[in-house]
């Protein structure tokens, strides 16, 4: 009985040692995958940063163009207002100076 139990325990122990022997290879593969993932993530984050830089420049250009358009529109409105005030002033009777 002891021999059978001992033989069984040795067999189990051998199986576990075999599994552990394969572990370094599996860890090595996992390490390679992690390195590859880090490289891919670095590249993708760099690409995103680059795209954001381009978008920032484009957005600033759009804002500047919008600002210029707003300034032009404000000048037109101002000139129109001045013209209307002049026309209103032409239609009013002149005041006599007080003596």
Residue pairs with C-beta under 8 A, 6 or more apart in sequence:
none
